[in-house]
Amino acid sequence: MTNPLSDLNKVSLDWITEEPERVLARHARVSTENPDRPEFIKLLKYCIQKGHVSVFEQVCASYEIITTRDISAQIIRHKSFSFQETSQRYCDPNKVLSGLAGDPAFFELRRQDLKNRQNSVEYDDLFIEEQYRGKIRLVWSMAQNLYEAMVEDGVAKECARRVLPIGSPTRLHMQGTLRSWLFFVGVRSAPGTQKEHKYIANCIGRDLRLRMPDVISAVIEAATSDASLGLAGWAHIDELNP
């Protein structure tokens, strides 16, 4: 069965600093005679719990994210990261990302949360599906056909792209320090984030946990005990699984 959440949103690691936990520990001990001491878990836990987060700038990671334009617009607002994104000036994203992204016309339809304008609520309404799904596909097909016709007639892609839907697929590479990733996941995995964006943050959080289990364990512990640290989302990274 098609899952628009995982079909349209994919995350994979580009690269990460080698032995990230040991790098963090060594740099945290920059003022000691023996910065390479083997035990470092208590030290890193202390840094997290006390807000000494500058040390986490010494590890970096980059992720490839395949999503849609509406979600990438939210992601690139995180200014502490560096980005490279598929350019519609040079390519038709539906062709470049063919086989990588799912069907952009098939996305979840959720009900607006009337108490929180930033939130949506899942529901199963067959009438809504029957009423709008076909119209969505029709509009998508018309836009794509118009785009292709314009390009074939010599219209520049940078002009023709204006008719493409905001739900067009895109690929971006997002690079930042571990400090930035801790707070990105801390914010975007928390309740209130759009579901698709939260799914991406969840995937990144779980991947970082695999690569830095002790550090992320300490982060989750801190997030659970003290919401003021800005790490609250780490307590929710297992909510949306592939």
N, C-alpha and C positions, 0 to 999 in steps of 0.2 A: 504494500500500500504506500502511495506517495505521502511523504511527510514534508510539507512546504517549509517547515522550520529548518530541518537539517539538509534538505535538498537545495535550498536557496542560500544557505549560510554555512560556509565551511571555513575551518581554521587549520592551518598547518605551520609548524615551526620552520622558519628560514635558518636561523642560527641562534646560539646563545653562548655567552662566555663559558669557557671550559672550567670545570670544577667550581661552579658558582658559589657554593657554600664556603669552600675553603678560601676563595678570593675575598669574600665578604669578611670572614674572620680575620684574615691577615691584615686587611686594610683597617679593620676596627681596632687592631692592636698596633697601629703605626707608631705609637709612642712607647712601646714596650721593647725590652731587650730581646725577647723571643716571640716574634709575631706568628711563628709557624707551629705553635703548640697544638697538639692534636684535638684537644677538647675545645669545642667552640659553641655548642648548642646553648648553654646558659648565657653566654655573652650576647648572642644574636637575639635571644628571647628578651634579654634586658633592653637591648637597643630598641626593639619593637615596642615594648611596653612603656618605655620612658620617652618615646618619640624621637629618639636619636636616629633619624632616618637618612641623614646624609651619607652614611656608609653604604646604603643600598643603591647609591648612584654609581658604584664601582663595578656593577654587573649590568650588562645590557643584553637585550634579546630583540629579535625581529620576527614578526609573524606575517604570513600571507593570509589575507582574509578575502574570501569570495562572498559577496553579498549583493545588495541592490542599492541604487543611487540614493534612495531616501534614507537608508541606514548609514551609508558611508558619509553622508552629510552630517550626521550626528557624531560619528566617530572622529572625524577630522577636527572637531571643535576642541579636542584635547590637545592643547597647544604645546605641551611638553614633549610630544612625540614628533618624529620625522616621518613623512609619508611619500610614497610613490603610488599613483593610481592610474588605472587604465584611462587613456585619453580618448574621448569620443571625437576629438579633432582628427585623429589618425586612423581610427578603426570603427567597425560596426561591432559593438560589444557582444551582440547575439552570435556573431560568427566566431570571434576570437575566443569566447568562453563557451562555445558549443561543446557539450559533453561534460563540462565542469559545473555549470549551474543548472538548476532545475528549470521547470516551466515558470517563467516570471509572471505569467497571467494567472497562475494558480497560487494564490497566497491566502492566508487565513483571513476570514471575515469575523471580526469580534465586535461585541456591543460596546458602545461608549459608556464608561463609568460616569454616571451623572453626579457623583460626589467628588470626583477627582478628574479633572480634565486631562491630566497627564497619563491616565490609566485607561485600559480597555479590559473588558471582561469576556471570557470565553463562553460561548453558548452554542447550542446545536439547534439551528433554526432552518429547517428544510425549505421553508417558504423563501427566506432570504437567499439561500443558495440557488434555488430555482429561478428566482427573479433576477439576480444580478450576475451569476457566474457566466452565463452565455453572453451577456452584454459586455462583460469585462473582456472576454476573449475576442469579441468582435472589434472593440475599440483597439485592443492590442494589435490585432491583425491589420487593421486599417492603418494604424500608425507605422507599423513596420513596412508595409507595402508602399506607403507614401514615401518613407525615408529611402527605401531602395530605389524607387523610381526617380527621386530627386538626384540621388548620387549617380545613377546611370545617365542622367541627362546633364551631368557635369556640375551640379551644385556642390560646392565645397562641403566636406563633412562637418566643418565647424559651424556651418549654417544649417545644414540638414538635420543635425542632431537635436535641434530645438523642437522637433516634432516627436522625439522619442519620449515614452513615458518615464516618469521618475522611478518606476519600478524596474528599469532596465538593469541587467546584471553588470557588476563591476568587480574589479580585482584591485586590491591595494596591499602594499607592504607597509607595515607599521612598526617602527623601530623606536625603542626608548630604553631608559634605565629601569632597573628593577623597582626603584622608588616610584617611577611613573606607573609601572604596571600594577604595583600594589594598590595605588589609589584609583587607577582606572577600574580594576576589578572591584575594589571596595565600593565604588559609586555605581557602576553599571550592572553589577550582579544583585544590587539591592532592590527591594520591591519599589515599583513605580517606574522603572526603566521599561521602555518598549520591549515587548517579548523577544523580538528578533535580535535586538541589540543585547539584551540580557543573555540570550543563548550564546552569542559570540564571546561575551565576557566570561560566561561559565566555562566555555571550552578552553579559553586561555588560562583561566584559574586552575582548572584540573590538570592542564599540561604542565604548568609551573609546579604544581604539587608533585607531579611525577619526577621532575628534575631537581627539585629542592625540597624534599619531603620534610626535613626538620624545620627549615625556615618557614614554610607555608603552614606547617602544623602550629608553629608559634603565632603566626599571623591570624589564623582562624581562632586560636585560643584568645588572643587579644581582642579580636573583633566581637567575640561572643561576650566577653566580660566588660568591655568598655566601648560603647557606641560612639563616644566623642572623638575617637582616634581617626575617624573617616574611613574605616576598613570594614564597615558593617556588611557589605556585600559578600565578603569571604565566607560568611556563615551560610550563604545560599548557593554556593557554586555547584552543588549536586542536584539542584531542583530541576533543571532542564537538561536531560541527557539525550544523546543522539538516538 
